[in-house]
Amino acid sequence: MGRRQCPGSGLANRVIWLVLASLIQCFEWERVGEELVGLSEGKGLTMPKDEPLKARFKARQAMCDVLMKVSELVS
């Protein structure tokens, strides 16, 4: 904090919300298995999950064209 604070922290906070919103909006998400999601915590400072969440994603039909155009621009 103070004078030595990271100059990019404000931008990073804005970008992480945009990335999360894009992942939610552009993809359909579902669990891999039928069992309930375990909420037990592992050891560590950031409270990691004891068992990682396994999820499957599929691009929404409305976003397929947009994703294809973006991939053409990148390549």
Secondary structure as the mmCIF struct_conf table of DSSP 4:
data_model
#
loop_
_struct_conf.conf_type_id
_struct_conf.id
_struct_conf.beg_label_comp_id
_struct_conf.beg_label_asym_id
_struct_conf.beg_label_seq_id
_struct_conf.end_label_comp_id
_struct_conf.end_label_asym_id
_struct_conf.end_label_seq_id
HELX_RH_3T_P HELX_RH_3T_P1 GLY A 2 ARG A 4
BEND BEND1 GLN A 5 GLN A 5
TURN_TY1_P TURN_TY1_P1 PRO A 7 GLY A 8
HELX_RH_AL_P HELX_RH_AL_P1 SER A 9 CYS A 26
STRN STRN1 PHE A 27 ARG A 31
BEND BEND2 VAL A 32 GLU A 35
HELX_LH_PP_P HELX_LH_PP_P1 LEU A 36 GLY A 38
STRN STRN2 GLU A 41 GLU A 41
BEND BEND3 LYS A 43 GLY A 44
TURN_TY1_P TURN_TY1_P2 LEU A 45 THR A 46
STRN STRN3 LYS A 49 LYS A 49
BEND BEND4 ASP A 50 GLU A 51
STRN STRN4 ALA A 55 ALA A 59
HELX_RH_AL_P HELX_RH_AL_P2 GLN A 61 VAL A 74
#
